[in-house]
Amino acid sequence: MTKTIEANFDGLVGQTHNYAGLSFGNRASTQHRGGVSRPKAAALQGLRKMKALTDMGLKQGVLLPHERPHIPTLRALGFDGTDAEVVQQTAKRAPLLLAQCYSASPMWVANAATVSPSADTSDSRVHFTPANLTSKLHRSIEHPVTARILRATFPDEANFAHHSALPGHDVFGDEGAANFMRVSRTHAEPGIEVMVYGHEALNPDRPRPKRFPARQSLESSEALFRAHGLAQGRVRFIQQNPDVIDAGVFHNDVIAVANERVIFAHEDAFLDTSRHFEYFRKHVPGFEAVVVPRDRVSVEDAVASYLFNSQLVTLPNGEFALIAAKECEEVASVWSYLQDIVGNSAIDAVHTFDLRESMKNGGGPACLRLRVVLTPEEQAAVNPGSWVDDTSYPKLVSWVEKHYRDELTPGDLADPKLLDEVRSALDELTTLVGVGSIYDFQR
């Protein structure tokens, strides 16, 4: 731990990973609704990606899945009796509600929080704000436990500041780091923090999508950066193109990604692109925009392949690598474009990974990770058991092999035994990772 780095903390896919099609506006999620999922395969695919990044010399952490089904939500909605009876009642009387409370969506930790590195903040601490995720019922129940997981993973108050989620109202709809980019010459230097928003909630006259909802508001973005103590000039608000939201780009990380001095984005990603890029060129030495022309890759092909939901990372040798979904190889326009630019732009290499089980639910490599820039001191202050390395990786794999079902059908959600399986496994996992009692059933 000799220098400031950007660590990736991936969400571990939960035992109840299933295809309920809950995310309107996410084409992959809705297309696979009702299918048979493979939770064990999904979790192992994610773990293999984590280990591969550590083998590339990157720092990799893990964030724990949530307890599902979420019994406190069902009790708050009027179901009672034992926990098993609550599950059975809901399955009979409100099966769609049960599916909402069974969702393994906390695996998408790009939505877990917005994170500001200490180089950018007024108190020189890393700031975390859990996303309220108000646009989707199944996600809006996540932030209390997400906050506990983040506090347990980043526990040292001298280095880390934790905020509460924004008020749970559409005006302050916040989707976390899936709409966040940071542009800086290096990870260690102060940067410009960028929030890509979908609409101005309090200004209906401004452009907004017509088909699908805009999930991130300008108002929430401004509030986040105020809370994190960012100086004026160190923030930038960019509006996402409403037309790409209507084409299935539900978060910015489906159409653009940044790493240090580089933004990799589709030509149609933003409104007023040239003005924003000129600002970065003026304030960030060496800034480079790798812009994908629409006549090379359509928005539809970008969404189908999850090209921009790649992780753009700096390898220890200084090269920039794209960590992409296997689907990029299968969409001809995307793979042809990548062959042309790799080595001929800021992107030096591309590595693809099979994440098909999570891709079917609408999330690729970048959806599964939360980026956290950490100084050497901050790296040392992270909960030690949260790092993925040669020692912890086989233990996590063994835990998944022991506790996960091979397949899960929609009908399986009515089985109260699944709740017992989840709790037994999570109880073991919190001890394995050393995060203490973070779940409702443990408290």
C-alpha positions as CSV (number, residue, x, y, z in Angstrom):
1,M,0.0,0.0,0.0
2,T,2.4,2.6,-1.2
3,K,0.3,5.0,-3.2
4,T,-3.2,6.4,-3.7
5,I,-5.3,4.0,-5.8
6,E,-8.9,3.5,-6.9
7,A,-10.2,0.3,-5.3
8,N,-13.2,-1.6,-6.7
9,F,-15.7,-2.9,-4.1
10,D,-17.9,-5.4,-5.8
11,G,-21.3,-6.5,-4.6
12,L,-21.6,-10.2,-4.0
13,V,-24.6,-11.6,-5.7
14,G,-27.2,-12.7,-3.2
15,Q,-28.8,-16.1,-2.7
16,T,-32.2,-14.9,-4.0
17,H,-31.0,-13.6,-7.4
18,N,-34.0,-14.1,-9.6
19,Y,-35.6,-12.6,-12.7
20,A,-38.7,-10.8,-11.5
21,G,-38.5,-8.0,-14.2
22,L,-38.9,-5.3,-11.6
23,S,-36.9,-2.5,-13.3
24,F,-39.0,-0.6,-15.8
25,G,-36.7,1.2,-18.2
26,N,-34.0,-1.6,-18.0
27,R,-34.5,-3.7,-21.1
28,A,-32.5,-6.7,-20.0
29,S,-34.4,-6.9,-16.7
30,T,-37.8,-6.8,-18.3
31,Q,-36.9,-9.2,-21.2
32,H,-35.9,-12.0,-18.8
33,R,-38.8,-11.7,-16.4
34,G,-40.0,-15.0,-15.1
35,G,-37.0,-17.0,-16.2
36,V,-35.1,-19.5,-14.1
37,S,-32.1,-17.9,-12.5
38,R,-28.9,-19.6,-11.3
39,P,-27.8,-17.8,-8.1
40,K,-24.7,-19.9,-7.5
41,A,-23.4,-19.4,-11.0
42,A,-24.1,-15.7,-10.8
43,A,-22.2,-15.3,-7.5
44,L,-19.2,-17.4,-8.8
45,Q,-19.0,-15.3,-12.0
46,G,-18.8,-12.2,-10.0
47,L,-16.2,-13.6,-7.7
48,R,-14.1,-14.7,-10.6
49,K,-14.1,-11.1,-12.0
50,M,-13.0,-9.8,-8.5
51,K,-10.1,-12.3,-8.4
52,A,-9.1,-11.5,-12.0
53,L,-8.7,-7.8,-11.1
54,T,-6.6,-8.6,-8.1
55,D,-4.4,-10.8,-10.3
56,M,-4.0,-7.7,-12.6
57,G,-2.5,-5.9,-9.6
58,L,-5.6,-3.9,-8.7
59,K,-7.1,-3.5,-5.2
60,Q,-10.4,-5.3,-4.9
61,G,-12.9,-5.4,-2.1
62,V,-16.3,-7.1,-1.6
63,L,-19.6,-5.7,-0.2
64,L,-22.1,-8.1,1.3
65,P,-25.5,-9.0,-0.1
66,H,-28.6,-8.0,1.8
67,E,-31.0,-10.2,3.7
68,R,-33.9,-11.2,1.4
69,P,-36.8,-11.4,1.6
70,H,-36.9,-8.2,3.6
71,I,-39.3,-9.1,6.4
72,P,-39.4,-5.7,8.1
73,T,-40.9,-4.2,4.9
74,L,-43.6,-6.8,4.7
75,R,-44.4,-6.3,8.4
76,A,-44.6,-2.6,7.9
77,L,-47.1,-3.3,5.1
78,G,-49.5,-5.2,7.4
79,F,-48.4,-8.8,7.2
80,D,-47.9,-10.5,10.6
81,G,-47.3,-13.8,12.4
82,T,-44.0,-15.7,12.3
83,D,-41.5,-14.8,9.6
84,A,-42.5,-18.0,7.7
85,E,-46.1,-17.0,8.0
86,V,-45.4,-13.5,6.7
87,V,-43.7,-15.1,3.6
88,Q,-46.6,-17.5,3.0
89,Q,-49.3,-14.8,3.5
90,T,-47.6,-12.4,1.1
91,A,-47.1,-15.2,-1.5
92,K,-50.9,-15.8,-1.5
93,R,-52.2,-12.3,-1.2
94,A,-49.6,-10.1,-2.9
95,P,-47.0,-12.2,-4.8
96,L,-45.7,-9.2,-6.7
97,L,-45.0,-7.5,-3.4
98,L,-43.1,-10.6,-2.3
99,A,-41.0,-10.4,-5.4
100,Q,-40.1,-6.8,-4.6
101,C,-38.9,-7.8,-1.1
102,Y,-37.0,-10.8,-2.5
103,S,-35.0,-8.9,-5.1
104,A,-31.2,-9.4,-4.9
105,S,-30.7,-5.9,-6.5
106,P,-28.3,-4.7,-3.7
107,M,-25.7,-6.6,-5.8
108,W,-25.6,-3.6,-8.0
109,V,-23.4,-1.6,-5.7
110,A,-22.8,1.1,-8.4
111,N,-26.1,2.3,-7.0
112,A,-25.1,1.8,-3.3
113,A,-23.7,5.3,-2.7
114,T,-22.0,8.3,-4.0
115,V,-18.3,8.5,-2.9
116,S,-16.1,11.6,-2.8
117,P,-12.4,11.0,-2.4
118,S,-10.5,12.8,0.4
119,A,-8.5,14.8,-2.1
120,D,-11.7,16.6,-3.1
121,T,-13.4,17.2,0.2
122,S,-13.0,20.1,2.7
123,D,-12.2,17.9,5.7
124,S,-9.9,15.6,3.7
125,R,-12.0,12.5,4.5
126,V,-13.7,10.1,2.1
127,H,-17.4,10.8,2.1
128,F,-20.2,8.3,1.5
129,T,-23.9,8.9,1.0
130,P,-26.1,5.9,0.4
131,A,-28.5,6.3,-2.5
132,N,-32.2,6.5,-1.6
133,L,-33.2,4.8,-4.9
134,T,-36.7,6.2,-4.7
135,S,-37.6,5.4,-8.3
136,K,-38.0,1.7,-7.7
137,L,-39.8,0.1,-4.7
138,H,-37.6,-2.9,-4.5
139,R,-34.5,-0.7,-4.3
140,S,-35.9,2.0,-2.1
141,I,-35.7,-0.3,0.9
142,E,-32.0,-0.9,0.5
143,H,-30.3,2.2,2.0
144,P,-30.6,1.5,5.7
145,V,-28.7,-1.8,5.4
146,T,-26.4,-0.3,2.8
147,A,-25.4,2.3,5.3
148,R,-24.5,-0.3,7.9
149,I,-22.4,-2.3,5.4
150,L,-20.5,0.8,4.3
151,R,-19.9,1.9,7.9
152,A,-18.7,-1.6,8.8
153,T,-16.4,-1.7,5.7
154,F,-15.1,1.8,6.2
155,P,-15.2,2.2,9.9
156,D,-12.6,4.7,10.8
157,E,-14.1,8.1,11.5
158,A,-10.8,9.8,11.1
159,N,-10.7,8.8,7.5
160,F,-14.3,8.2,6.5
161,A,-17.4,10.3,6.8
162,H,-20.8,8.7,6.5
163,H,-24.0,10.6,5.6
164,S,-27.7,9.6,5.7
165,A,-29.5,9.0,2.4
166,L,-31.3,12.1,1.0
167,P,-35.0,12.5,1.7
168,G,-37.1,9.8,0.0
169,H,-38.9,12.0,-2.5
170,D,-38.9,12.1,-6.3
171,V,-37.4,15.6,-6.1
172,F,-34.3,14.1,-4.5
173,G,-34.2,10.8,-6.4
174,D,-30.6,9.6,-6.1
175,E,-29.2,6.5,-7.9
176,G,-25.7,6.7,-6.5
177,A,-22.4,6.2,-8.3
178,A,-24.0,4.8,-11.4
179,N,-24.5,8.4,-12.4
180,F,-21.2,9.7,-11.0
181,M,-17.9,10.3,-12.8
182,R,-14.6,11.8,-11.6
183,V,-12.1,13.5,-13.9
184,S,-8.6,14.1,-12.6
185,R,-5.0,13.9,-13.9
186,T,-4.4,11.0,-11.4
187,H,-6.4,9.4,-8.7
188,A,-4.2,11.1,-6.0
189,E,-4.8,14.6,-7.2
190,P,-7.9,16.8,-6.6
191,G,-10.5,16.1,-9.4
192,I,-13.7,17.4,-10.8
193,E,-16.6,15.4,-9.6
194,V,-19.4,15.0,-12.1
195,M,-23.0,14.0,-11.6
196,V,-25.0,13.1,-14.7
197,Y,-28.6,13.8,-14.0
198,G,-31.7,12.9,-15.9
199,H,-34.0,15.8,-15.1
200,E,-34.6,18.9,-13.1
201,A,-37.4,17.8,-10.8
202,L,-38.4,21.4,-9.9
203,N,-38.2,22.8,-13.4
204,P,-40.6,20.9,-15.7
205,D,-39.8,23.2,-18.6
206,R,-36.3,21.6,-18.9
207,P,-35.8,18.6,-21.3
208,R,-36.8,15.2,-19.9
209,P,-37.4,11.7,-21.3
210,K,-40.9,10.8,-22.5
211,R,-41.0,7.0,-22.4
212,F,-38.9,6.0,-19.4
213,P,-38.4,7.8,-16.0
214,A,-35.3,9.9,-15.3
215,R,-34.0,8.5,-12.1
216,Q,-31.4,11.0,-11.0
217,S,-32.4,14.6,-10.4
218,L,-30.3,17.7,-10.5
219,E,-31.6,18.7,-7.1
220,S,-30.3,15.4,-5.5
221,S,-27.0,15.8,-7.3
222,E,-26.5,19.3,-5.9
223,A,-27.4,18.2,-2.4
224,L,-24.9,15.4,-2.4
225,F,-22.0,17.6,-3.4
226,R,-23.0,20.1,-0.8
227,A,-23.0,17.5,1.9
228,H,-19.6,16.2,0.9
229,G,-18.1,19.6,1.2
230,L,-16.8,20.0,-2.3
231,A,-15.4,23.3,-3.4
232,Q,-17.0,25.3,-6.2
233,G,-15.2,24.6,-9.4
234,R,-14.6,21.0,-8.3
235,V,-18.1,19.9,-9.3
236,R,-19.9,19.6,-12.7
237,F,-23.5,18.7,-13.4
238,I,-24.2,17.3,-16.9
239,Q,-27.6,16.4,-18.2
240,Q,-28.0,13.0,-19.8
241,N,-29.6,13.0,-23.2
242,P,-33.3,12.3,-22.6
243,D,-33.4,10.4,-25.9
244,V,-30.9,7.8,-24.7
245,I,-32.9,7.3,-21.5
246,D,-35.9,6.5,-23.7
247,A,-33.7,4.1,-25.6
248,G,-33.0,2.1,-22.4
249,V,-30.1,4.0,-20.8
250,F,-31.4,4.0,-17.3
251,H,-28.1,5.1,-15.7
252,N,-25.1,7.1,-17.0
253,D,-22.9,4.1,-16.6
254,V,-24.8,2.4,-19.5
255,I,-23.6,5.2,-21.9
256,A,-20.3,6.6,-20.4
257,V,-17.5,5.8,-18.0
258,A,-14.5,7.9,-16.8
259,N,-11.1,7.0,-15.3
260,E,-8.6,9.6,-14.2
261,R,-8.1,12.0,-17.2
262,V,-10.2,10.0,-19.7
263,I,-14.0,9.9,-20.5
264,F,-15.2,7.1,-22.7
265,A,-18.7,7.9,-23.9
266,H,-21.1,7.6,-26.7
267,E,-21.7,10.6,-29.0
268,D,-25.3,10.8,-27.9
269,A,-24.7,10.4,-24.1
270,F,-25.1,14.0,-22.9
271,L,-26.7,17.4,-23.7
272,D,-24.2,20.2,-24.5
273,T,-21.3,17.7,-24.7
274,S,-18.8,20.1,-26.3
275,R,-19.1,22.7,-23.6
276,H,-18.5,20.2,-20.8
277,F,-15.6,18.6,-22.5
278,E,-14.0,22.0,-23.2
279,Y,-14.3,22.7,-19.4
280,F,-12.4,19.5,-18.7
281,R,-9.7,20.3,-21.3
282,K,-9.2,23.6,-19.6
283,H,-9.0,22.3,-16.0
284,V,-7.6,18.8,-16.2
285,P,-4.1,18.4,-17.8
286,G,-4.1,15.7,-20.5
287,F,-7.8,15.3,-20.6
288,E,-9.0,13.0,-23.4
289,A,-12.5,12.1,-24.5
290,V,-12.8,8.8,-26.4
291,V,-16.2,9.5,-28.1
292,V,-17.9,6.6,-29.9
293,P,-19.6,7.8,-33.1
294,R,-23.2,6.8,-33.6
295,D,-22.4,5.7,-37.1
296,R,-20.0,3.1,-35.6
297,V,-22.0,1.9,-32.6
298,S,-25.7,2.7,-32.3
299,V,-27.2,3.4,-28.9
300,E,-29.1,0.2,-29.3
301,D,-26.0,-1.8,-29.8
302,A,-24.3,-0.1,-26.8
303,V,-27.2,-1.0,-24.6
304,A,-27.3,-4.6,-25.9
305,S,-23.6,-5.2,-25.3
306,Y,-23.2,-3.0,-22.2
307,L,-20.1,-1.5,-23.8
308,F,-20.0,1.5,-21.5
309,N,-20.9,-0.5,-18.4
310,S,-17.3,-1.6,-18.5
311,Q,-14.8,-0.7,-15.8
312,L,-12.1,1.6,-17.1
313,V,-9.1,1.0,-14.8
314,T,-5.5,2.1,-14.4
315,L,-3.2,-0.9,-14.2
316,P,-0.1,-0.8,-12.1
317,N,2.0,-0.2,-15.2
318,G,0.0,2.9,-16.0
319,E,-2.0,1.5,-18.9
320,F,-5.7,1.9,-19.1
321,A,-7.8,-1.3,-19.5
322,L,-11.4,-1.8,-20.2
323,I,-13.1,-4.6,-18.2
324,A,-16.0,-5.5,-20.4
325,A,-18.9,-7.9,-20.6
326,K,-18.5,-11.0,-22.9
327,E,-21.5,-9.6,-24.8
328,C,-19.2,-7.0,-26.3
329,E,-17.6,-9.7,-28.4
330,E,-21.0,-10.8,-29.6
331,V,-22.2,-7.5,-31.0
332,A,-20.3,-7.0,-34.3
333,S,-20.3,-3.2,-34.3
334,V,-19.0,-3.0,-30.8
335,W,-16.3,-5.6,-31.2
336,S,-15.1,-4.1,-34.5
337,Y,-14.9,-0.6,-32.9
338,L,-13.0,-1.9,-29.9
339,Q,-10.5,-3.6,-32.1
340,D,-9.9,-0.3,-33.9
341,I,-9.4,1.9,-30.8
342,V,-7.5,-0.4,-28.4
343,G,-3.9,0.7,-28.5
344,N,-4.8,3.6,-30.7
345,S,-6.4,5.7,-28.0
346,A,-6.2,6.2,-24.3
347,I,-7.5,2.6,-23.9
348,D,-4.6,0.2,-24.1
349,A,-6.3,-3.1,-23.5
350,V,-9.7,-4.8,-23.2
351,H,-10.6,-7.8,-21.1
352,T,-14.0,-9.5,-21.3
353,F,-15.7,-11.5,-18.6
354,D,-18.7,-13.9,-18.6
355,L,-21.3,-12.3,-16.3
356,R,-24.3,-13.6,-18.2
357,E,-26.3,-14.4,-15.1
358,S,-26.2,-10.8,-13.9
359,M,-26.4,-9.4,-17.4
360,K,-29.8,-11.0,-17.8
361,N,-31.0,-9.0,-14.9
362,G,-29.7,-5.8,-16.4
363,G,-26.3,-5.2,-15.0
364,G,-22.7,-5.6,-16.3
365,P,-19.2,-5.2,-14.9
366,A,-19.5,-1.6,-13.8
367,C,-23.0,-2.1,-12.2
368,L,-21.4,-4.7,-9.8
369,R,-18.7,-2.3,-8.4
370,L,-18.4,0.8,-6.2
371,R,-15.2,2.8,-6.9
372,V,-13.4,4.2,-3.9
373,V,-10.2,6.2,-4.2
374,L,-8.0,5.6,-1.2
375,T,-4.7,6.9,0.1
376,P,-2.3,4.4,1.7
377,E,-3.6,5.4,5.2
378,E,-7.2,5.0,4.1
379,Q,-6.5,1.6,2.6
380,A,-5.1,0.5,5.9
381,A,-8.2,1.7,7.7
382,V,-10.6,-0.5,5.6
383,N,-12.0,-3.5,7.4
384,P,-9.3,-6.1,6.6
385,G,-11.8,-8.9,5.9
386,S,-13.4,-6.9,3.1
387,W,-10.4,-7.2,0.8
388,V,-10.5,-9.9,-1.9
389,D,-7.1,-11.6,-2.2
390,D,-5.5,-15.1,-2.4
391,T,-6.6,-15.9,1.1
392,S,-10.1,-14.6,1.2
393,Y,-11.1,-15.6,-2.4
394,P,-11.2,-19.4,-1.9
395,K,-13.1,-18.9,1.4
396,L,-15.8,-16.8,-0.4
397,V,-16.0,-19.4,-3.2
398,S,-16.5,-22.2,-0.6
399,W,-19.2,-20.1,1.2
400,V,-21.1,-19.7,-2.1
401,E,-20.7,-23.4,-3.0
402,K,-22.1,-24.4,0.4
403,H,-25.0,-22.1,0.6
404,Y,-26.4,-21.2,-2.8
405,R,-29.0,-23.0,-4.8
406,D,-28.2,-23.9,-8.4
407,E,-31.5,-22.7,-9.7
408,L,-34.4,-20.5,-8.5
409,T,-37.8,-20.2,-10.1
410,P,-40.5,-17.6,-9.3
411,G,-42.4,-20.2,-7.4
412,D,-39.5,-20.9,-5.1
413,L,-40.0,-17.4,-3.5
414,A,-43.0,-18.8,-1.6
415,D,-40.8,-21.3,0.2
416,P,-40.1,-20.1,3.8
417,K,-37.1,-22.4,3.9
418,L,-35.3,-20.0,1.5
419,L,-35.4,-17.3,4.2
420,D,-33.8,-19.7,6.7
421,E,-31.1,-20.6,4.2
422,V,-30.3,-16.9,3.6
423,R,-30.1,-16.1,7.3
424,S,-27.9,-19.1,8.1
425,A,-25.5,-18.2,5.3
426,L,-25.4,-14.5,6.0
427,D,-24.7,-15.1,9.7
428,E,-21.7,-17.2,8.6
429,L,-20.6,-14.6,6.1
430,T,-20.5,-11.6,8.5
431,T,-18.2,-13.7,10.7
432,L,-16.1,-14.7,7.7
433,V,-15.7,-11.0,6.6
434,G,-15.6,-9.6,10.1
435,V,-18.3,-6.9,9.7
436,G,-20.3,-7.6,12.8
437,S,-24.1,-7.7,13.1
438,I,-25.3,-5.7,10.1
439,Y,-28.6,-7.4,9.3
440,D,-32.0,-6.9,10.9
441,F,-32.3,-10.6,12.0
442,Q,-29.0,-10.2,13.8
443,R,-29.9,-7.1,15.8
